[in-house]
Amino acid sequence: MEDKYIMKELKFSLYAIKKNIQNSAELRTSFLMNVVGMAINNISFIILWGFFVKSVGIIGGWTVADIVGLQGFVALCFGIVFSAGDGIRRLADYAASGSFDRFMLSPKNLLVRIATASFGTSALGDMVFGIVCLVIYASLLHASILQILLMVLLVFIAVVVFFSAAVVIYSTTFYFTDASGTVGGFFELFLSPALFHGGAFQGVMRFIFTFLVPSLLIGTLPVEIVRDLSFKKLLMVSVLAIIWFLLSIKLFYRAVRKYESTNFMTFGN
């Protein structure tokens, strides 16, 4: 019975994502400009850190190729989560406007319904950019079949961590009166370290951004696992991904209990 429920929710998720893509693609010029614009914007990060490595030299064994891989993992995670599940980012707006009520009344899984309520067109640019970066990284690394398979597996693991972190962060919406700015700050605290040069995090800072704030789990550690074929780190990242996923589900539904309807009569997004 539980398996049928899971499959039903999965089918609904795929259907909602498909319809969101179709709706976004109706305005083709705007759609393509959003995708291309975001991809071009992301190139600046590689240029910035490329010059940094050239000027300062290799830190912690990290080369320009590793920076490309880092940007690839983070951009792909961002693109996947905030294209198909852009509704998570809009949680503060839903709660403030009162449109969260319609999700509460839906017979579908609440978290799935919210996540798939919106599609982030520009995030597709991050996906394209991320895929290109990972292909380039594999080429620069002269990756073996095992390393390529690890990259695919680590993309899945990193996406789970990114989604879980996003759910935890945006669930804090229900604890603040005006949550938009606050949750935005929390998200930047999570994302910014993920985009930094991986060799810069050592000692206490590495511990904090691995176990307390999972920033390094979506980029830095995946790069190191692929580069060094570190199965010990792979096991650690996998376990932490499961823990964060289960924790995010629990914290989300606990936070929802704090929600109080604003009584606005609205059925829009």
C-alpha positions in Angstrom: 0.0 0.0 0.0 2.8 2.4 0.9 4.6 1.6 -2.3 1.5 2.5 -4.3 1.3 5.8 -2.4 4.9 6.6 -3.2 4.5 5.8 -6.9 1.4 7.9 -7.0 3.2 10.9 -5.5 6.1 10.4 -7.8 3.9 10.4 -10.9 2.2 13.6 -9.7 5.6 15.2 -9.2 6.7 14.3 -12.7 3.4 15.5 -14.1 3.6 18.8 -12.3 7.2 19.4 -13.4 6.2 18.6 -17.0 3.3 21.1 -17.0 5.6 23.8 -15.4 8.2 23.3 -18.1 5.5 23.5 -20.8 4.1 26.7 -19.3 7.5 28.3 -19.0 8.5 27.4 -22.5 5.5 29.1 -24.1 7.4 32.4 -24.1 10.4 31.0 -26.0 12.5 34.1 -26.2 12.2 34.9 -22.5 12.7 31.2 -21.7 16.0 31.0 -23.7 17.3 34.3 -22.5 16.8 33.2 -18.9 18.7 30.0 -19.5 21.5 31.5 -21.5 21.8 34.5 -19.2 22.2 32.4 -16.1 24.8 30.2 -17.7 26.9 33.2 -18.8 26.6 34.7 -15.3 28.0 31.6 -13.7 31.2 31.8 -15.9 32.3 34.7 -13.8 32.9 32.4 -10.8 35.3 30.2 -12.7 37.1 33.2 -14.1 37.4 34.7 -10.6 38.7 31.6 -9.0 40.9 30.8 -12.0 42.8 34.0 -11.6 43.0 33.4 -7.8 44.7 30.1 -8.3 47.0 31.5 -10.9 48.0 34.3 -8.6 48.2 32.5 -5.2 49.1 29.1 -6.4 47.7 25.6 -5.4 46.1 25.6 -2.0 45.2 22.2 -0.4 45.9 20.4 -3.6 43.2 22.4 -5.5 43.9 23.3 -9.1 41.9 25.3 -11.7 40.4 22.0 -12.9 39.1 21.3 -9.4 37.5 24.7 -9.4 35.7 23.9 -12.6 34.5 20.6 -11.0 33.3 22.5 -7.9 31.3 25.0 -9.9 29.9 22.1 -12.0 28.6 20.2 -9.0 27.1 23.2 -7.2 25.5 24.7 -10.3 23.9 21.4 -11.3 22.5 20.9 -7.8 21.1 24.4 -7.8 19.7 24.0 -11.2 18.0 20.6 -10.6 16.5 21.6 -7.2 15.4 25.2 -8.1 14.0 24.4 -11.6 11.8 21.4 -10.7 11.3 22.4 -7.1 11.3 26.2 -7.2 8.3 26.3 -5.0 10.6 25.7 -2.0 12.2 29.2 -2.6 8.7 30.8 -2.7 7.6 29.4 0.7 8.0 32.7 2.4 5.8 34.4 -0.2 3.2 31.6 0.0 3.0 32.0 3.8 2.9 35.8 3.7 0.2 36.0 1.0 -2.0 33.3 2.5 -1.8 31.2 -0.6 -0.2 28.5 1.5 -3.7 27.6 2.6 -4.4 25.9 -0.7 -1.5 23.6 -0.2 -2.8 22.6 3.2 -6.1 21.6 1.6 -4.5 19.5 -1.2 -4.8 15.7 -0.9 -1.3 15.4 -2.3 1.9 15.2 -0.2 2.3 18.7 1.2 6.1 19.0 0.6 5.8 17.6 -2.9 2.9 19.9 -3.8 4.8 23.0 -2.6 8.1 22.1 -4.3 6.4 21.5 -7.7 4.1 24.5 -7.5 6.6 26.6 -9.4 9.3 26.1 -12.0 12.5 28.2 -12.1 13.4 28.9 -15.7 16.7 30.6 -15.0 17.8 27.5 -13.0 17.9 25.6 -16.3 20.9 27.8 -17.1 22.6 26.5 -14.0 21.9 22.9 -15.1 23.4 23.5 -18.5 26.4 25.2 -17.0 26.9 22.5 -14.4 26.8 19.7 -17.0 29.3 21.5 -19.2 31.6 22.1 -16.3 31.5 18.5 -15.2 32.2 17.3 -18.7 35.2 19.7 -18.9 36.4 18.6 -15.4 36.2 14.9 -16.4 38.2 15.7 -19.5 40.9 17.7 -17.6 41.1 15.0 -15.0 41.4 12.3 -17.7 38.7 10.6 -15.7 38.4 6.8 -15.7 35.1 4.9 -16.0 35.1 4.6 -12.2 35.5 8.3 -11.7 32.7 9.1 -14.2 30.4 6.7 -12.4 31.4 8.4 -9.1 30.5 11.8 -10.6 27.0 10.6 -11.5 26.5 9.1 -8.1 27.8 12.1 -6.3 25.5 14.4 -8.3 22.5 12.5 -7.0 23.9 12.6 -3.4 24.7 16.3 -3.6 21.2 17.0 -5.0 19.7 15.2 -2.0 21.8 17.3 0.4 21.0 20.6 -1.5 17.3 19.9 -1.5 17.3 18.9 2.2 19.3 22.0 3.2 16.9 24.2 1.2 13.9 22.6 2.9 15.4 23.2 6.3 16.3 26.8 5.6 13.0 27.8 4.0 11.0 26.0 6.6 12.2 28.6 9.1 9.7 30.9 7.3 7.1 29.8 9.8 9.1 31.1 12.8 9.4 34.7 11.6 6.8 37.4 10.9 8.7 38.8 7.9 10.7 35.8 6.7 11.9 36.8 3.2 15.1 38.6 4.2 15.9 36.2 7.0 15.6 33.0 5.1 17.5 34.6 2.2 20.4 35.3 4.6 20.3 31.7 5.9 20.4 30.4 2.3 23.4 32.6 1.5 25.2 31.3 4.6 24.7 27.8 3.1 25.5 28.5 -0.5 28.4 31.0 -0.3 30.9 28.6 1.3 30.0 26.0 -1.3 31.2 28.3 -4.1 34.5 29.1 -2.4 37.9 27.5 -3.2 37.7 24.1 -1.6 41.3 24.2 -0.4 40.6 27.2 1.8 38.5 25.2 4.3 40.7 23.5 6.9 40.4 22.6 10.6 37.4 24.0 12.5 35.9 25.8 9.4 35.9 22.5 7.4 34.2 20.8 10.3 31.5 23.5 10.6 30.7 23.6 6.9 30.6 19.8 6.6 28.7 18.7 9.7 26.8 21.8 11.0 26.2 23.6 7.7 26.4 21.1 4.8 28.0 23.5 2.3 31.0 21.3 1.4 28.8 18.3 0.8 27.5 19.6 -2.5 30.8 20.6 -4.2 34.1 20.5 -2.3 33.9 16.9 -1.0 32.4 15.4 -4.3 35.4 16.9 -6.2 37.9 15.5 -3.7 36.2 12.1 -3.8 36.3 11.9 -7.6 39.9 13.3 -7.8 41.3 11.1 -5.0 39.0 8.1 -5.3 38.3 8.4 -1.6 35.6 5.9 -0.7 35.9 6.8 3.0 34.7 10.3 2.2 32.0 8.8 -0.1 30.6 6.8 2.7 30.7 9.8 5.0 28.9 12.1 2.4 26.3 9.3 1.8 25.5 8.9 5.5 25.2 12.7 6.0 22.9 13.0 3.0 20.5 10.4 4.4 20.6 12.2 7.8 20.0 15.6 6.3 17.1 14.3 4.2 15.3 12.6 7.1 16.0 15.7 9.3 14.6 18.1 6.7 11.3 16.1 6.4 10.9 16.1 10.2 11.7 19.8 10.6 9.5 20.8 7.7 6.3 19.2 9.1 7.2 20.5 12.6 7.6 24.0 11.2 4.3 23.9 9.3 2.5 23.5 12.7 3.5 27.1 13.4 1.6 28.4 10.3 -1.4 30.6 10.9 -3.6 31.4 8.0 -3.7 35.1 6.9 -7.2 34.5 5.7 -6.6 36.0 2.3 -8.9 34.7 -0.4 -6.4 33.8 -3.0 -5.8 30.8 -5.3 -2.8 32.2 -7.3 0.9 31.3 -7.1 
